[in-house]
Amino acid sequence: MKDPWLKRWDERYSNIAYAFGEQPNEYLRGQLEKLEPGSILFAAEGEGRNAVYAAKLGWTVSAFDISTEGRKKALQLAEKNKVSLDYKVGQLPDLDYTEGQFDAIALIYAHFPASIKSAYHKLLSTYLRKGGTVIFEAFGKKHLPYREKNPKVGGPRDLESLFSVEELLADFTDYEITELVEKEVELNEGLYHSGTGSVVRFVGRKK
């Protein structure tokens, strides 16, 4: 029997339409503009909109997700945009990334299950070189009332899967912090991120 978490994402990504659109996340776009292209890892990358955008900017792009349907859509989008991705499917500890491998790591709505999210953050941090950059945007602890008011804005339904500033400080130690804040934003990302929500944004440089 397929894991319910995996089943949910495979079903969402098996539709013809791109769940969160084909355009990159706006926060990611703004942060990548500030960096020289190098090697970047996209966590829980789904259908590939952000990874494809980075590849178009000249980054060497790696990505992973648990969904084979997500990978399929990502590779289709990459082909459409004439770029290539190294996209793996599986659980992060099994994917053979190495210490200090990447110049940047992007976590854009990478809502891992609550029981593993902190461990995944700490593991991902080991894959980033010293001086490398983490770019993070995901729904924060204040988001649930927004979701109740407008389900189309998306995001987890349980508080434990949402993020706080304090959690990120604990998960990403020894970083020079450029930005770390929870704030209200307006999202217009495909079918499942539409409306006003509360997100945590974090950009940090590994010391």
N, CA and C atoms as an extended XYZ file, in Angstrom:
621
Properties=species:S:1:pos:R:3:atomname:S:1:resname:S:1:resid:I:1 pbc="F F F"
N         0.839       -1.200        0.000 N   MET     1
C         0.000        0.000        0.000 CA  MET     1
C         0.878        1.256        0.000 C   MET     1
N         0.542        2.212       -0.839 N   LYS     2
C         1.329        3.430       -0.968 CA  LYS     2
C         1.128        4.329        0.251 C   LYS     2
N         2.240        4.941        0.698 N   ASP     3
C         2.199        5.883        1.803 CA  ASP     3
C         1.214        7.018        1.486 C   ASP     3
N         0.332        7.391        2.444 N   PRO     4
C        -0.669        8.437        2.176 CA  PRO     4
C        -0.053        9.774        1.760 C   PRO     4
N         1.087       10.119        2.370 N   TRP     5
C         1.772       11.361        2.030 CA  TRP     5
C         2.200       11.344        0.563 C   TRP     5
N         2.831       10.235        0.150 N   LEU     6
C         3.278       10.093       -1.234 CA  LEU     6
C         2.088       10.042       -2.194 C   LEU     6
N         1.052        9.306       -1.805 N   LYS     7
C        -0.141        9.184       -2.646 CA  LYS     7
C        -0.746       10.555       -2.938 C   LYS     7
N        -0.794       11.397       -1.919 N   ARG     8
C        -1.356       12.737       -2.081 CA  ARG     8
C        -0.609       13.524       -3.151 C   ARG     8
N         0.727       13.502       -3.081 N   TRP     9
C         1.511       14.300       -4.025 CA  TRP     9
C         1.514       13.687       -5.419 C   TRP     9
N         1.567       12.374       -5.508 N   ASP    10
C         1.487       11.735       -6.829 CA  ASP    10
C         0.168       12.072       -7.517 C   ASP    10
N        -0.917       12.070       -6.751 N   GLU    11
C        -2.223       12.399       -7.329 CA  GLU    11
C        -2.260       13.859       -7.782 C   GLU    11
N        -1.727       14.752       -6.976 N   ARG    12
C        -1.740       16.173       -7.329 CA  ARG    12
C        -0.900       16.433       -8.575 C   ARG    12
N         0.252       15.806       -8.644 N   TYR    13
C         1.163       16.073       -9.758 CA  TYR    13
C         0.816       15.292      -11.021 C   TYR    13
N        -0.108       14.353      -10.936 N   SER    14
C        -0.479       13.578      -12.127 CA  SER    14
C        -1.434       14.342      -13.044 C   SER    14
N        -1.976       15.464      -12.562 N   ASN    15
C        -2.841       16.296      -13.404 CA  ASN    15
C        -2.030       16.985      -14.496 C   ASN    15
N        -2.700       17.333      -15.586 N   ILE    16
C        -2.019       18.003      -16.696 CA  ILE    16
C        -1.512       19.377      -16.273 C   ILE    16
N        -2.348       20.132      -15.562 N   ALA    17
C        -1.948       21.474      -15.121 CA  ALA    17
C        -0.858       21.383      -14.057 C   ALA    17
N         0.022       22.381      -14.044 N   TYR    18
C         1.060       22.448      -13.018 CA  TYR    18
C         0.441       23.015      -11.740 C   TYR    18
N         0.534       22.256      -10.653 N   ALA    19
C        -0.179       22.573       -9.409 CA  ALA    19
C         0.124       23.983       -8.907 C   ALA    19
N         1.386       24.385       -9.003 N   PHE    20
C         1.795       25.700       -8.513 CA  PHE    20
C         2.279       26.595       -9.661 C   PHE    20
N         1.846       26.270      -10.856 N   GLY    21
C         2.218       27.050      -12.025 CA  GLY    21
C         3.591       26.675      -12.565 C   GLY    21
N         3.975       27.350      -13.645 N   GLU    22
C         5.262       27.094      -14.285 CA  GLU    22
C         6.282       28.185      -14.004 C   GLU    22
N         5.852       29.272      -13.373 N   GLN    23
C         6.757       30.382      -13.073 CA  GLN    23
C         7.392       30.194      -11.691 C   GLN    23
N         8.597       30.711      -11.500 N   PRO    24
C         9.271       30.525      -10.215 CA  PRO    24
C         8.626       31.327       -9.099 C   PRO    24
N         8.871       30.907       -7.885 N   ASN    25
C         8.491       31.660       -6.698 CA  ASN    25
C         9.182       33.027       -6.721 C   ASN    25
N         8.428       34.073       -6.412 N   GLU    26
C         8.955       35.437       -6.524 CA  GLU    26
C        10.097       35.707       -5.550 C   GLU    26
N         9.995       35.174       -4.351 N   TYR    27
C        11.062       35.398       -3.371 CA  TYR    27
C        12.359       34.732       -3.841 C   TYR    27
N        12.237       33.509       -4.323 N   LEU    28
C        13.406       32.807       -4.864 CA  LEU    28
C        14.019       33.603       -6.009 C   LEU    28
N        13.176       34.072       -6.915 N   ARG    29
C        13.664       34.832       -8.065 CA  ARG    29
C        14.511       36.028       -7.605 C   ARG    29
N        14.001       36.766       -6.643 N   GLY    30
C        14.715       37.934       -6.153 CA  GLY    30
C        16.038       37.591       -5.497 C   GLY    30
N        16.083       36.477       -4.774 N   GLN    31
C        17.317       36.090       -4.087 CA  GLN    31
C        18.364       35.547       -5.057 C   GLN    31
N        17.935       34.782       -6.060 N   LEU    32
C        18.893       34.240       -7.028 CA  LEU    32
C        19.553       35.350       -7.837 C   LEU    32
N        18.846       36.433       -8.038 N   GLU    33
C        19.408       37.563       -8.781 CA  GLU    33
C        20.631       38.158       -8.071 C   GLU    33
N        20.733       37.936       -6.774 N   LYS    34
C        21.829       38.499       -5.985 CA  LYS    34
C        23.066       37.602       -5.956 C   LYS    34
N        22.947       36.383       -6.483 N   LEU    35
C        24.023       35.396       -6.378 CA  LEU    35
C        24.637       35.082       -7.733 C   LEU    35
N        25.926       34.751       -7.710 N   GLU    36
C        26.576       34.226       -8.909 CA  GLU    36
C        26.167       32.766       -9.085 C   GLU    36
N        25.775       32.339      -10.284 N   PRO    37
C        25.376       30.943      -10.478 CA  PRO    37
C        26.490       29.971      -10.109 C   PRO    37
N        26.090       28.868       -9.491 N   GLY    38
C        26.993       27.787       -9.133 CA  GLY    38
C        26.175       26.509       -9.098 C   GLY    38
N        26.378       25.702       -8.074 N   SER    39
C        25.593       24.472       -7.917 CA  SER    39
C        24.519       24.705       -6.857 C   SER    39
N        23.302       24.253       -7.132 N   ILE    40
C        22.182       24.491       -6.213 CA  ILE    40
C        21.333       23.235       -6.090 C   ILE    40
N        20.841       22.991       -4.881 N   LEU    41
C        19.956       21.859       -4.601 CA  LEU    41
C        18.583       22.384       -4.212 C   LEU    41
N        17.549       21.871       -4.899 N   PHE    42
C        16.165       22.205       -4.585 CA  PHE    42
C        15.524       21.044       -3.850 C   PHE    42
N        15.045       21.314       -2.633 N   ALA    43
C        14.440       20.285       -1.782 CA  ALA    43
C        12.939       20.228       -2.012 C   ALA    43
N        12.383       19.008       -2.040 N   ALA    44
C        10.942       18.820       -2.229 CA  ALA    44
C        10.457       19.651       -3.424 C   ALA    44
N        11.098       19.450       -4.567 N   GLU    45
C        10.944       20.372       -5.698 CA  GLU    45
C         9.709       20.139       -6.546 C   GLU    45
N         8.994       19.023       -6.330 N   GLY    46
C         7.726       18.852       -7.044 CA  GLY    46
C         7.874       18.906       -8.541 C   GLY    46
N         7.129       19.804       -9.177 N   GLU    47
C         7.047       19.837      -10.639 CA  GLU    47
C         8.111       20.705      -11.299 C   GLU    47
N         9.048       21.234      -10.524 N   GLY    48
C        10.266       21.773      -11.102 CA  GLY    48
C        10.301       23.231      -11.516 C   GLY    48
N         9.271       23.992      -11.183 N   ARG    49
C         9.240       25.378      -11.683 CA  ARG    49
C        10.438       26.201      -11.212 C   ARG    49
N        10.849       26.013       -9.967 N   ASN    50
C        11.963       26.791       -9.438 CA  ASN    50
C        13.307       26.271       -9.938 C   ASN    50
N        13.445       24.971      -10.014 N   ALA    51
C        14.683       24.372      -10.514 CA  ALA    51
C        14.932       24.745      -11.971 C   ALA    51
N        13.892       24.722      -12.776 N   VAL    52
C        14.025       25.087      -14.190 CA  VAL    52
C        14.440       26.547      -14.325 C   VAL    52
N        13.861       27.404      -13.521 N   TYR    53
C        14.228       28.815      -13.567 CA  TYR    53
C        15.714       29.004      -13.244 C   TYR    53
N        16.186       28.340      -12.204 N   ALA    54
C        17.600       28.459      -11.836 CA  ALA    54
C        18.498       27.950      -12.962 C   ALA    54
N        18.103       26.848      -13.581 N   ALA    55
C        18.891       26.303      -14.693 CA  ALA    55
C        18.968       27.294      -15.849 C   ALA    55
N        17.894       28.008      -16.083 N   LYS    56
C        17.881       29.017      -17.152 CA  LYS    56
C        18.826       30.179      -16.842 C   LYS    56
N        19.095       30.402      -15.563 N   LEU    57
C        20.030       31.452      -15.155 CA  LEU    57
C        21.487       30.983      -15.213 C   LEU    57
N        21.697       29.690      -15.485 N   GLY    58
C        23.048       29.167      -15.584 CA  GLY    58
C        23.524       28.353      -14.393 C   GLY    58
N        22.627       28.090      -13.426 N   TRP    59
C        22.990       27.238      -12.295 CA  TRP    59
C        23.072       25.780      -12.722 C   TRP    59
N        23.947       25.023      -12.067 N   THR    60
C        23.956       23.565      -12.174 CA  THR    60
C        22.976       23.050      -11.125 C   THR    60
N        21.877       22.458      -11.578 N   VAL    61
C        20.726       22.234      -10.698 CA  VAL    61
C        20.534       20.762      -10.349 C   VAL    61
N        20.457       20.502       -9.053 N   SER    62
C        20.034       19.208       -8.521 CA  SER    62
C        18.715       19.429       -7.784 C   SER    62
N        17.882       18.390       -7.762 N   ALA    63
C        16.589       18.497       -7.089 CA  ALA    63
C        16.165       17.113       -6.616 C   ALA    63
N        15.286       17.097       -5.606 N   PHE    64
C        14.729       15.814       -5.172 CA  PHE    64
C        13.310       16.002       -4.682 C   PHE    64
N        12.570       14.892       -4.684 N   ASP    65
C        11.199       14.856       -4.187 CA  ASP    65
C        10.863       13.383       -3.963 C   ASP    65
N         9.764       13.124       -3.252 N   ILE    66
C         9.327       11.731       -3.079 CA  ILE    66
C         8.435       11.264       -4.219 C   ILE    66
N         8.007       12.187       -5.073 N   SER    67
C         6.994       11.875       -6.085 CA  SER    67
C         7.584       11.647       -7.472 C   SER    67
N         7.389       10.464       -8.015 N   THR    68
C         7.810       10.201       -9.391 CA  THR    68
C         6.996       11.031      -10.375 C   THR    68
N         5.740       11.308      -10.035 N   GLU    69
C         4.901       12.144      -10.905 CA  GLU    69
C         5.438       13.570      -10.946 C   GLU    69
N         5.913       14.069       -9.802 N   GLY    70
C         6.520       15.388       -9.768 CA  GLY    70
C         7.758       15.442      -10.649 C   GLY    70
N         8.609       14.425      -10.533 N   ARG    71
C         9.828       14.374      -11.356 CA  ARG    71
C         9.483       14.364      -12.838 C   ARG    71
N         8.483       13.578      -13.198 N   LYS    72
C         8.064       13.480      -14.594 CA  LYS    72
C         7.678       14.852      -15.149 C   LYS    72
N         6.885       15.583      -14.372 N   LYS    73
C         6.455       16.912      -14.805 CA  LYS    73
C         7.649       17.886      -14.855 C   LYS    73
N         8.550       17.766      -13.895 N   ALA    74
C         9.725       18.646      -13.863 CA  ALA    74
C        10.599       18.438      -15.091 C   ALA    74
N        10.809       17.204      -15.461 N   LEU    75
C        11.646       16.929      -16.623 CA  LEU    75
C        10.973       17.383      -17.918 C   LEU    75
N         9.648       17.299      -17.959 N   GLN    76
C         8.909       17.833      -19.114 CA  GLN    76
C         9.097       19.346      -19.207 C   GLN    76
N         9.022       20.027      -18.059 N   LEU    77
C         9.190       21.479      -18.031 CA  LEU    77
C        10.621       21.861      -18.406 C   LEU    77
N        11.577       21.068      -17.938 N   ALA    78
C        12.975       21.322      -18.293 CA  ALA    78
C        13.191       21.177      -19.795 C   ALA    78
N        12.618       20.148      -20.374 N   GLU    79
C        12.755       19.933      -21.817 CA  GLU    79
C        12.121       21.089      -22.597 C   GLU    79
N        10.958       21.522      -22.139 N   LYS    80
C        10.262       22.649      -22.777 CA  LYS    80
C        11.130       23.911      -22.755 C   LYS    80
N        11.900       24.088      -21.670 N   ASN    81
C        12.739       25.277      -21.519 CA  ASN    81
C        14.191       25.052      -21.936 C   ASN    81
N        14.459       23.859      -22.487 N   LYS    82
C        15.788       23.532      -23.030 CA  LYS    82
C        16.902       23.631      -21.987 C   LYS    82
N        16.618       23.101      -20.791 N   VAL    83
C        17.621       23.010      -19.736 CA  VAL    83
C        17.622       21.592      -19.170 C   VAL    83
N        18.611       21.280      -18.355 N   SER    84
C        18.688       19.947      -17.760 CA  SER    84
C        18.727       20.034      -16.234 C   SER    84
N        18.164       19.016      -15.595 N   LEU    85
C        18.133       18.903      -14.143 CA  LEU    85
C        18.637       17.525      -13.737 C   LEU    85
N        19.360       17.457      -12.626 N   ASP    86
C        19.658       16.173      -11.985 CA  ASP    86
C        18.615       16.003      -10.887 C   ASP    86
N        17.575       15.235      -11.185 N   TYR    87
C        16.397       15.143      -10.315 CA  TYR    87
C        16.282       13.721       -9.774 C   TYR    87
N        16.386       13.576       -8.442 N   LYS    88
C        16.304       12.268       -7.796 CA  LYS    88
C        14.971       12.116       -7.070 C   LYS    88
N        14.523       10.882       -6.959 N   VAL    89
C        13.297       10.575       -6.227 CA  VAL    89
C        13.640        9.681       -5.035 C   VAL    89
N        13.168       10.071       -3.861 N   GLY    90
C        13.399        9.251       -2.681 CA  GLY    90
C        13.479       10.090       -1.421 C   GLY    90
N        13.817        9.427       -0.316 N   GLN    91
C        14.002       10.100        0.963 CA  GLN    91
C        15.412       10.682        1.025 C   GLN    91
N        15.539       11.869        1.540 N   LEU    92
C        16.803       12.592        1.514 CA  LEU    92
C        18.004       11.783        2.014 C   LEU    92
N        17.920       11.069        3.140 N   PRO    93
C        19.113       10.357        3.617 CA  PRO    93
C        19.617        9.275        2.653 C   PRO    93
N        18.789        8.867        1.715 N   ASP    94
C        19.154        7.796        0.785 CA  ASP    94
C        19.687        8.288       -0.556 C   ASP    94
N        19.852        9.597       -0.718 N   LEU    95
C        20.094       10.137       -2.059 CA  LEU    95
C        21.556       10.450       -2.381 C   LEU    95
N        22.457       10.161       -1.465 N   ASP    96
C        23.901       10.206       -1.754 CA  ASP    96
C        24.452       11.577       -2.119 C   ASP    96
N        23.842       12.636       -1.591 N   TYR    97
C        24.506       13.934       -1.709 CA  TYR    97
C        25.671       13.951       -0.731 C   TYR    97
N        26.623       14.839       -0.969 N   THR    98
C        27.838       14.815       -0.159 CA  THR    98
C        28.063       16.131        0.575 C   THR    98
N        28.867       16.070        1.621 N   GLU    99
C        29.160       17.234        2.452 CA  GLU    99
C        29.802       18.339        1.615 C   GLU    99
N        29.269       19.549        1.743 N   GLY   100
C        29.828       20.693        1.045 CA  GLY   100
C        29.655       20.687       -0.455 C   GLY   100
N        28.703       19.912       -0.960 N   GLN   101
C        28.547       19.738       -2.410 CA  GLN   101
C        27.991       20.977       -3.115 C   GLN   101
N        27.164       21.769       -2.415 N   PHE   102
C        26.400       22.811       -3.104 CA  PHE   102
C        26.778       24.223       -2.661 C   PHE   102
N        26.632       25.148       -3.613 N   ASP   103
C        26.829       26.568       -3.338 CA  ASP   103
C        25.567       27.210       -2.756 C   ASP   103
N        24.423       26.610       -3.027 N   ALA   104
C        23.151       27.138       -2.513 CA  ALA   104
C        22.173       25.990       -2.332 C   ALA   104
N        21.260       26.162       -1.386 N   ILE   105
C        20.168       25.213       -1.168 CA  ILE   105
C        18.879       26.010       -1.083 C   ILE   105
N        17.875       25.577       -1.846 N   ALA   106
C        16.584       26.268       -1.872 CA  ALA   106
C        15.503       25.382       -1.276 C   ALA   106
N        14.805       25.916       -0.296 N   LEU   107
C        13.655       25.245        0.309 CA  LEU   107
C        12.454       26.154        0.114 C   LEU   107
N        11.717       25.896       -0.949 N   ILE   108
C        10.569       26.728       -1.295 CA  ILE   108
C         9.298       25.903       -1.086 C   ILE   108
N         8.596       26.175        0.006 N   TYR   109
C         7.422       25.401        0.418 CA  TYR   109
C         7.767       23.913        0.526 C   TYR   109
N         8.921       23.648        1.105 N   ALA   110
C         9.378       22.276        1.355 CA  ALA   110
C         8.854       21.851        2.726 C   ALA   110
N         7.551       21.544        2.769 N   HIS   111
C         6.901       21.173        4.025 CA  HIS   111
C         7.030       19.664        4.250 C   HIS   111
N         8.177       19.269        4.764 N   PHE   112
C         8.375       17.865        5.124 CA  PHE   112
C         7.476       17.510        6.309 C   PHE   112
N         7.147       16.226        6.475 N   PRO   113
C         6.374       15.824        7.655 CA  PRO   113
C         7.017       16.350        8.938 C   PRO   113
N         6.178       16.724        9.885 N   ALA   114
C         6.661       17.366       11.110 CA  ALA   114
C         7.714       16.541       11.842 C   ALA   114
N         7.589       15.225       11.761 N   SER   115
C         8.500       14.350       12.519 CA  SER   115
C         9.922       14.348       11.971 C   SER   115
N        10.114       14.785       10.726 N   ILE   116
C        11.443       14.727       10.123 CA  ILE   116
C        11.967       16.084        9.647 C   ILE   116
N        11.156       17.119        9.698 N   LYS   117
C        11.553       18.373        9.034 CA  LYS   117
C        12.831       18.960        9.624 C   LYS   117
N        12.986       18.931       10.943 N   SER   118
C        14.183       19.500       11.557 CA  SER   118
C        15.426       18.683       11.196 C   SER   118
N        15.303       17.360       11.228 N   ALA   119
C        16.430       16.493       10.860 CA  ALA   119
C        16.840       16.713        9.406 C   ALA   119
N        15.863       16.903        8.532 N   TYR   120
C        16.156       17.157        7.120 CA  TYR   120
C        16.877       18.499        6.949 C   TYR   120
N        16.439       19.515        7.677 N   HIS   121
C        17.115       20.810        7.592 CA  HIS   121
C        18.586       20.680        7.991 C   HIS   121
N        18.835       19.973        9.063 N   LYS   122
C        20.203       19.828        9.553 CA  LYS   122
C        21.052       19.016        8.593 C   LYS   122
N        20.457       18.002        7.983 N   LEU   123
C        21.185       17.202        6.988 CA  LEU   123
C        21.474       18.035        5.740 C   LEU   123
N        20.479       18.774        5.284 N   LEU   124
C        20.687       19.640        4.121 CA  LEU   124
C        21.806       20.641        4.375 C   LEU   124
N        21.878       21.161        5.577 N   SER   125
C        22.913       22.137        5.903 CA  SER   125
C        24.311       21.566        5.716 C   SER   125
N        24.483       20.270        5.968 N   THR   126
C        25.806       19.658        5.783 CA  THR   126
C        26.187       19.596        4.304 C   THR   126
N        25.209       19.602        3.421 N   TYR   127
C        25.491       19.529        1.987 CA  TYR   127
C        25.882       20.881        1.402 C   TYR   127
N        25.766       21.944        2.199 N   LEU   128
C        26.090       23.290        1.742 CA  LEU   128
C        27.537       23.622        2.122 C   LEU   128
N        28.254       24.179        1.175 N   ARG   129
C        29.649       24.571        1.462 CA  ARG   129
C        29.685       25.781        2.385 C   ARG   129
N        30.804       25.993        3.039 N   LYS   130
C        30.996       27.217        3.826 CA  LYS   130
C        30.930       28.407        2.884 C   LYS   130
N        30.191       29.426        3.291 N   GLY   131
C        29.985       30.577        2.431 CA  GLY   131
C        28.794       30.429        1.505 C   GLY   131
N        28.174       29.250        1.501 N   GLY   132
C        27.005       28.999        0.663 CA  GLY   132
C        25.746       29.586        1.278 C   GLY   132
N        24.694       29.633        0.467 N   THR   133
C        23.470       30.341        0.844 CA  THR   133
C        22.263       29.416        0.907 C   THR   133
N        21.473       29.547        1.956 N   VAL   134
C        20.161       28.914        2.058 CA  VAL   134
C        19.095       29.954        1.721 C   VAL   134
N        18.156       29.562        0.857 N   ILE   135
C        17.003       30.408        0.526 CA  ILE   135
C        15.749       29.631        0.901 C   ILE   135
N        14.932       30.205        1.772 N   PHE   136
C        13.802       29.477        2.346 CA  PHE   136
C        12.550       30.350        2.328 C   PHE   136
N        11.452       29.794        1.828 N   GLU   137
C        10.132       30.387        2.030 CA  GLU   137
C         9.126       29.264        2.198 C   GLU   137
N         8.336       29.346        3.264 N   ALA   138
C         7.289       28.353        3.521 CA  ALA   138
C         6.288       28.950        4.494 C   ALA   138
N         5.166       28.282        4.654 N   PHE   139
C         4.118       28.808        5.525 CA  PHE   139
C         4.541       28.763        6.991 C   PHE   139
N         4.212       29.855        7.704 N   GLY   140
C         4.586       29.998        9.100 CA  GLY   140
C         3.476       29.599       10.059 C   GLY   140
N         3.797       29.648       11.319 N   LYS   141
C         2.875       29.221       12.383 CA  LYS   141
C         1.596       30.068       12.437 C   LYS   141
N         1.652       31.278       11.903 N   LYS   142
C         0.478       32.156       11.928 CA  LYS   142
C        -0.451       31.931       10.730 C   LYS   142
N        -0.150       30.924        9.915 N   HIS   143
C        -0.849       30.768        8.642 CA  HIS   143
C        -2.245       30.143        8.746 C   HIS   143
N        -2.500       29.340        9.767 N   LEU   144
C        -3.753       28.567        9.814 CA  LEU   144
C        -5.021       29.411        9.674 C   LEU   144
N        -5.138       30.574       10.328 N   PRO   145
C        -6.345       31.382       10.128 CA  PRO   145
C        -6.539       31.840        8.675 C   PRO   145
N        -5.444       32.086        7.985 N   TYR   146
C        -5.542       32.459        6.572 CA  TYR   146
C        -6.089       31.292        5.753 C   TYR   146
N        -5.616       30.094        6.088 N   ARG   147
C        -6.056       28.913        5.361 CA  ARG   147
C        -7.531       28.607        5.617 C   ARG   147
N        -7.944       28.802        6.864 N   GLU   148
C        -9.350       28.572        7.213 CA  GLU   148
C       -10.268       29.551        6.481 C   GLU   148
N        -9.791       30.774        6.328 N   LYS   149
C       -10.568       31.801        5.636 CA  LYS   149
C       -10.605       31.550        4.133 C   LYS   149
N        -9.486       31.072        3.571 N   ASN   150
C        -9.372       30.831        2.136 CA  ASN   150
C        -8.532       29.583        1.881 C   ASN   150
N        -9.172       28.402        1.766 N   PRO   151
C        -8.426       27.159        1.539 CA  PRO   151
C        -7.557       27.178        0.278 C   PRO   151
N        -7.883       28.037       -0.676 N   LYS   152
C        -7.122       28.076       -1.930 CA  LYS   152
C        -5.694       28.592       -1.745 C   LYS   152
N        -5.417       29.215       -0.600 N   VAL   153
C        -4.056       29.684       -0.369 CA  VAL   153
C        -3.126       28.509       -0.084 C   VAL   153
N        -3.700       27.366        0.323 N   GLY   154
C        -2.907       26.148        0.501 CA  GLY   154
C        -2.136       26.114        1.806 C   GLY   154
N        -1.244       25.134        1.885 N   GLY   155
C        -0.431       24.950        3.079 CA  GLY   155
C        -0.951       23.842        3.974 C   GLY   155
N        -0.089       23.333        4.859 N   PRO   156
C        -0.493       22.277        5.788 CA  PRO   156
C        -1.652       22.699        6.684 C   PRO   156
N        -2.420       21.710        7.118 N   ARG   157
C        -3.565       21.967        8.002 CA  ARG   157
C        -3.187       21.858        9.477 C   ARG   157
N        -1.991       21.326        9.757 N   ASP   158
C        -1.592       21.116       11.159 CA  ASP   158
C        -0.452       22.069       11.528 C   ASP   158
N        -0.522       22.577       12.736 N   LEU   159
C         0.446       23.556       13.217 CA  LEU   159
C         1.873       23.013       13.196 C   LEU   159
N         2.030       21.730       13.494 N   GLU   160
C         3.362       21.141       13.621 CA  GLU   160
C         4.135       21.155       12.303 C   GLU   160
N         3.426       21.152       11.175 N   SER   161
C         4.103       21.148        9.879 CA  SER   161
C         4.450       22.548        9.391 C   SER   161
N         3.986       23.568       10.118 N   LEU   162
C         4.310       24.950        9.792 CA  LEU   162
C         5.599       25.362       10.505 C   LEU   162
N         6.170       26.489       10.097 N   PHE   163
C         7.489       26.874       10.586 CA  PHE   163
C         7.445       28.133       11.444 C   PHE   163
N         8.405       28.221       12.343 N   SER   164
C         8.584       29.434       13.137 CA  SER   164
C        10.002       29.944       12.944 C   SER   164
N        10.186       31.215       13.217 N   VAL   165
C        11.519       31.812       13.192 CA  VAL   165
C        12.453       31.066       14.142 C   VAL   165
N        11.928       30.711       15.309 N   GLU   166
C        12.746       30.031       16.323 CA  GLU   166
C        13.217       28.661       15.838 C   GLU   166
N        12.345       27.938       15.136 N   GLU   167
C        12.741       26.626       14.606 CA  GLU   167
C        13.885       26.753       13.614 C   GLU   167
N        13.794       27.732       12.742 N   LEU   168
C        14.849       27.889       11.745 CA  LEU   168
C        16.164       28.298       12.384 C   LEU   168
N        16.109       29.114       13.404 N   LEU   169
C        17.327       29.469       14.142 CA  LEU   169
C        17.978       28.236       14.750 C   LEU   169
N        17.147       27.319       15.239 N   ALA   170
C        17.663       26.092       15.852 CA  ALA   170
C        18.188       25.103       14.813 C   ALA   170
N        17.534       25.066       13.647 N   ASP   171
C        17.921       24.105       12.607 CA  ASP   171
C        19.156       24.544       11.836 C   ASP   171
N        19.259       25.857       11.590 N   PHE   172
C        20.369       26.382       10.793 CA  PHE   172
C        21.267       27.236       11.687 C   PHE   172
N        22.096       26.551       12.462 N   THR   173
C        23.032       27.249       13.347 CA  THR   173
C        24.275       27.644       12.544 C   THR   173
N        25.034       28.578       13.057 N   ASP   174
C        26.268       29.047       12.402 CA  ASP   174
C        26.010       29.600       11.010 C   ASP   174
N        24.995       30.438       10.922 N   TYR   175
C        24.699       31.148        9.677 CA  TYR   175
C        24.711       32.643        9.918 C   TYR   175
N        25.227       33.363        8.948 N   GLU   176
C        25.094       34.819        8.930 CA  GLU   176
C        23.736       35.116        8.293 C   GLU   176
N        22.820       35.674        9.075 N   ILE   177
C        21.436       35.818        8.629 CA  ILE   177
C        21.239       37.133        7.882 C   ILE   177
N        20.767       37.013        6.640 N   THR   178
C        20.419       38.183        5.841 CA  THR   178
C        18.980       38.596        6.122 C   THR   178
N        18.098       37.594        6.220 N   GLU   179
C        16.691       37.860        6.516 CA  GLU   179
C        16.096       36.654        7.225 C   GLU   179
N        15.298       36.911        8.240 N   LEU   180
C        14.551       35.864        8.934 CA  LEU   180
C        13.326       36.508        9.559 C   LEU   180
N        12.165       36.259        8.957 N   VAL   181
C        10.958       36.966        9.357 CA  VAL   181
C         9.720       36.156        8.980 C   VAL   181
N         8.648       36.282        9.757 N   GLU   182
C         7.342       35.802        9.325 CA  GLU   182
C         6.509       37.008        8.938 C   GLU   182
N         5.888       36.934        7.758 N   LYS   183
C         5.146       38.097        7.267 CA  LYS   183
C         3.985       37.662        6.385 C   LYS   183
N         3.030       38.561        6.230 N   GLU   184
C         1.888       38.322        5.354 CA  GLU   184
C         2.284       38.625        3.913 C   GLU   184
N         1.933       37.701        3.002 N   VAL   185
C         2.222       37.902        1.580 CA  VAL   185
C         1.008       37.507        0.744 C   VAL   185
N         0.986       37.990       -0.464 N   GLU   186
C        -0.042       37.621       -1.432 CA  GLU   186
C         0.569       36.639       -2.417 C   GLU   186
N        -0.034       35.453       -2.520 N   LEU   187
C         0.491       34.416       -3.402 CA  LEU   187
C        -0.392       34.255       -4.627 C   LEU   187
N         0.259       34.056       -5.763 N   ASN   188
C        -0.443       33.768       -7.013 CA  ASN   188
C         0.361       32.731       -7.769 C   ASN   188
N         0.343       31.511       -7.224 N   GLU   189
C         1.160       30.427       -7.751 CA  GLU   189
C         0.271       29.231       -8.096 C   GLU   189
N        -0.258       29.229       -9.302 N   GLY   190
C        -1.034       28.091       -9.772 CA  GLY   190
C        -2.329       27.878       -9.012 C   GLY   190
N        -2.762       26.624       -8.974 N   LEU   191
C        -4.063       26.268       -8.416 CA  LEU   191
C        -4.088       26.240       -6.896 C   LEU   191
N        -2.928       26.016       -6.264 N   TYR   192
C        -2.926       25.678       -4.838 CA  TYR   192
C        -2.256       26.698       -3.928 C   TYR   192
N        -1.735       27.790       -4.500 N   HIS   193
C        -1.198       28.896       -3.690 CA  HIS   193
C        -1.826       30.176       -4.213 C   HIS   193
N        -3.059       30.426       -3.856 N   SER   194
C        -3.773       31.574       -4.399 CA  SER   194
C        -4.445       32.354       -3.271 C   SER   194
N        -3.882       33.524       -2.937 N   GLY   195
C        -4.467       34.352       -1.892 CA  GLY   195
C        -3.443       34.825       -0.881 C   GLY   195
N        -3.941       35.362        0.208 N   THR   196
C        -3.089       35.915        1.263 CA  THR   196
C        -2.748       34.842        2.290 C   THR   196
N        -1.472       34.798        2.667 N   GLY   197
C        -1.036       33.840        3.670 CA  GLY   197
C         0.079       34.420        4.521 C   GLY   197
N         0.511       33.653        5.506 N   SER   198
C         1.621       34.064        6.360 CA  SER   198
C         2.789       33.111        6.129 C   SER   198
N         3.936       33.677        5.747 N   VAL   199
C         5.088       32.848        5.416 CA  VAL   199
C         6.302       33.245        6.239 C   VAL   199
N         7.186       32.286        6.419 N   VAL   200
C         8.505       32.552        6.976 CA  VAL   200
C         9.499       32.622        5.827 C   VAL   200
N        10.296       33.679        5.840 N   ARG   201
C        11.354       33.837        4.852 CA  ARG   201
C        12.700       33.855        5.565 C   ARG   201
N        13.643       33.147        4.997 N   PHE   202
C        14.973       33.035        5.595 CA  PHE   202
C        16.020       32.979        4.494 C   PHE   202
N        16.992       33.841        4.618 N   VAL   203
C        18.201       33.762        3.774 CA  VAL   203
C        19.387       33.824        4.715 C   VAL   203
N        20.263       32.841        4.597 N   GLY   204
C        21.429       32.795        5.458 CA  GLY   204
C        22.669       32.323        4.718 C   GLY   204
N        23.804       32.804        5.165 N   ARG   205
C        25.099       32.420        4.569 CA  ARG   205
C        25.849       31.576        5.601 C   ARG   205
N        26.261       30.399        5.185 N   LYS   206
C        26.909       29.460        6.111 CA  LYS   206
C        28.319       29.934        6.477 C   LYS   206
N        28.554       30.015        7.780 N   LYS   207
C        29.870       30.479        8.248 CA  LYS   207
C        30.921       29.381        8.143 C   LYS   207
